[in-house]
Amino acid sequence: MMENVDIKTEVEDIYIKTELEDIGIKDEIEDPLALNLSADDMKAEDSSCKTKEDKIAMIRLMHQRSLLHKSISCIPQNQFPQISSIFQYFNYRRSLFPRKRMKNRIVLGCAQTHGNRTLTCDNPEKGCAESPYGRCVVYSVMKPWINAGFEDLVLTPLSVRKKLEKLLLEFKLLKRNSNPKPFIEFQDEAESKLFDITLKNVNELIRSDKSLDKEAIQETIQFLHDQRTTRVLFIGSDYKKS
């Protein structure tokens, strides 16, 4: 029997066991994290994952690099959210729900308001404001954009949720790819990439905003560019929108 090691978090335990179940491996290894395999051990790039041991090793490597390997209790609100922080908050919020597989849609966002495209985040009875599971991911993603004055320049809450669902699906498919290289590239990019929810013609909309003077327009466009690239500015400090 393998020597047991401590699981870093309860969320991590749930995640790795779920992944093993997804590829048809159940109760064959007491603690998959105890394998402690390295990239050299498994020769990931050359692995064809023909055996269950190969698959476990592949998951081990991917899990070490996974966005869901860590969790945070809130998405930072002083900048527009990066993809990595969104995954980590999703991971945290999912861990608060009862121990069972929850649909991503439930974890990501509140229910859709009947008859329109808004979500019930601020509804005292149905929304996430008083939820024991914390604010939904959609609300937490959109809040900094709204605080920075971009409420008319971003997607609707429903569209944001759909974009998040698409991102999670891409992540899931990459995890199941026998070649880990695309997954690792996705991980590396997500660590610094903005989860951009702006409308396609956002720069045109900013320039045509009659409530902004020339300086404010320039500052707004500059801040958005900064958040997409170097990310040295912060909401409410270096950046101030009129």
C-alpha positions in Angstrom: 0.0 0.0 0.0 1.2 3.5 -0.8 2.2 5.8 2.0 -0.4 8.4 2.5 0.3 12.2 2.2 -1.8 15.0 3.4 -4.2 16.5 0.8 -3.5 20.2 0.6 -7.2 21.2 0.5 -10.5 19.6 0.7 -11.3 21.1 -2.7 -8.1 19.5 -4.2 -9.3 16.1 -2.9 -12.7 16.4 -4.6 -11.1 17.7 -7.8 -8.6 14.9 -8.3 -11.0 12.1 -7.4 -13.6 13.5 -9.8 -11.0 13.5 -12.6 -10.1 9.9 -12.0 -13.8 9.0 -12.1 -14.2 10.8 -15.4 -11.6 8.5 -17.0 -13.1 5.4 -15.4 -10.6 4.9 -12.5 -12.3 4.2 -9.2 -10.9 2.9 -5.9 -7.7 1.8 -7.6 -5.4 4.1 -5.8 -5.9 5.3 -2.3 -4.3 8.7 -2.8 -3.4 9.8 -6.4 -1.5 12.8 -5.1 0.8 10.4 -3.2 2.3 9.3 -6.6 4.5 12.4 -6.5 5.5 11.9 -10.1 7.5 14.5 -12.0 7.3 15.5 -15.6 10.6 13.6 -16.3 9.1 10.4 -14.6 6.2 10.3 -16.9 7.7 11.9 -20.0 4.5 13.7 -20.5 5.0 15.0 -24.0 5.7 11.5 -25.4 3.0 9.7 -23.3 0.2 8.2 -25.3 -1.8 7.4 -22.1 -2.4 3.8 -23.1 -2.6 2.5 -19.5 -4.4 3.7 -16.4 -1.1 4.4 -14.8 -0.3 6.7 -17.7 -3.6 8.5 -17.2 -3.0 8.9 -13.5 0.4 10.3 -14.1 -0.9 12.7 -16.7 -3.6 13.9 -14.3 -1.0 14.3 -11.6 1.1 16.5 -13.8 -1.9 18.5 -15.0 -3.2 18.8 -11.5 0.0 20.4 -10.4 -0.3 23.0 -13.1 -4.1 23.4 -12.8 -5.9 26.6 -12.2 -8.1 24.6 -9.9 -5.2 23.6 -7.8 -5.5 26.7 -5.7 -8.5 28.7 -4.5 -9.2 32.2 -3.3 -12.1 33.5 -1.2 -12.7 36.5 -3.4 -11.8 38.0 -6.7 -9.5 41.1 -6.3 -11.6 44.2 -7.0 -8.8 46.7 -7.6 -8.2 45.5 -11.1 -10.2 43.8 -13.9 -10.1 40.1 -13.2 -7.6 37.8 -14.8 -8.6 34.3 -15.9 -6.6 32.6 -13.2 -8.3 34.5 -10.3 -11.7 33.6 -11.8 -10.9 29.9 -11.9 -9.5 30.0 -8.3 -12.7 31.8 -7.0 -14.8 29.3 -8.9 -12.9 26.5 -7.2 -13.5 28.1 -3.8 -17.2 28.8 -4.3 -17.8 25.2 -5.6 -16.2 23.9 -2.4 -18.8 25.7 -0.3 -21.7 23.8 -1.9 -22.7 20.3 -0.5 -20.3 17.6 -1.5 -21.8 16.5 -4.8 -21.3 17.5 -8.4 -22.8 20.9 -8.9 -23.6 22.2 -12.4 -21.2 24.9 -13.4 -24.1 27.2 -14.1 -25.2 27.1 -10.5 -21.8 27.9 -9.2 -21.1 30.6 -11.8 -24.2 32.7 -11.5 -27.6 33.4 -10.0 -30.8 32.3 -11.7 -31.9 34.2 -14.7 -34.7 36.7 -14.2 -37.9 35.4 -15.9 -38.6 37.1 -19.2 -35.3 39.0 -19.6 -31.5 38.6 -19.8 -30.6 39.7 -16.3 -29.6 37.6 -13.3 -31.1 37.7 -9.8 -27.9 38.6 -8.0 -29.4 41.5 -6.1 -32.7 39.8 -5.3 -32.8 39.4 -1.5 -34.6 36.0 -1.8 -33.1 34.5 -4.9 -29.8 36.3 -5.4 -26.3 35.8 -4.1 -26.2 38.9 -1.8 -27.3 36.8 1.2 -26.1 33.5 -0.1 -24.1 31.3 2.3 -22.0 30.4 -0.7 -20.8 34.0 -1.2 -21.3 36.2 -4.2 -21.6 34.3 -7.5 -18.7 34.3 -10.0 -20.6 36.5 -12.5 -21.2 39.2 -10.0 -17.7 39.1 -8.7 -16.3 39.3 -12.2 -18.5 42.3 -13.3 -18.2 44.3 -10.1 -14.8 45.9 -10.7 -15.8 46.8 -14.3 -18.9 48.5 -12.9 -16.9 50.3 -10.2 -14.5 51.7 -12.8 -17.5 53.1 -14.8 -17.6 50.5 -17.5 -21.1 49.3 -16.8 -22.3 50.4 -20.3 -19.3 48.9 -22.1 -19.5 45.3 -21.0 -21.5 42.2 -21.7 -24.8 41.5 -20.0 -24.6 39.2 -16.9 -26.2 36.4 -18.9 -23.6 36.8 -21.7 -20.8 36.8 -19.1 -22.1 33.6 -17.6 -22.1 32.0 -21.0 -18.6 33.1 -21.7 -17.5 31.6 -18.4 -19.2 28.3 -19.2 -17.4 28.3 -22.6 -14.1 28.9 -20.8 -14.7 26.0 -18.3 -15.6 23.7 -21.2 -12.4 24.6 -23.0 -10.5 23.8 -19.8 -12.2 20.5 -19.4 -11.5 19.4 -22.9 -7.8 20.3 -22.6 -7.5 18.3 -19.4 -8.8 15.2 -21.3 -6.3 15.7 -24.2 -3.7 13.0 -24.2 -1.1 15.7 -25.1 -0.6 18.0 -22.1 1.1 20.7 -24.0 -2.0 22.7 -25.0 -3.3 22.5 -21.4 0.0 23.8 -20.0 0.0 26.6 -22.5 -3.6 27.5 -21.5 -2.5 27.5 -17.9 0.5 29.8 -18.5 -1.5 32.2 -20.5 -4.3 32.3 -18.0 -2.0 33.4 -15.2 -1.6 36.9 -16.8 -4.5 37.2 -19.3 -7.5 39.5 -18.7 -10.9 37.9 -18.8 -12.2 40.5 -21.2 -16.0 41.1 -21.1 -16.0 44.4 -23.0 -18.2 44.9 -26.1 -16.5 44.4 -29.4 -16.6 48.2 -30.3 -15.6 49.3 -26.8 -13.0 51.9 -28.0 -15.6 53.5 -30.3 -18.1 53.6 -27.6 -15.7 55.4 -25.2 -14.7 57.9 -27.9 -18.4 58.7 -28.6 -19.3 59.2 -24.9 -20.4 62.8 -24.8 -20.2 62.8 -21.0 -16.4 62.4 -21.1 -13.9 65.1 -22.1 -10.9 64.4 -24.2 -8.6 63.7 -21.2 -11.1 61.3 -19.6 -11.5 59.4 -22.9 -7.8 59.0 -23.2 -7.5 57.9 -19.5 -10.3 55.3 -20.0 -8.8 53.8 -23.1 -5.3 53.8 -21.5 -6.6 52.0 -18.4 -8.3 49.4 -20.5 -5.1 48.8 -22.5 -3.1 48.6 -19.3 -5.5 45.9 -17.9 -5.1 43.9 -21.1 -1.3 44.1 -21.1 1.1 45.3 -18.3 -1.5 45.7 -15.5 0.3 48.4 -13.5 -2.8 50.6 -12.8 -5.4 50.1 -10.2 -9.1 51.2 -9.9 -9.5 54.2 -7.6 -5.8 55.1 -7.4 -3.7 55.6 -10.5 -6.8 55.4 -12.6 -9.6 57.9 -12.1 -12.5 58.1 -14.5 -14.4 61.4 -14.5 
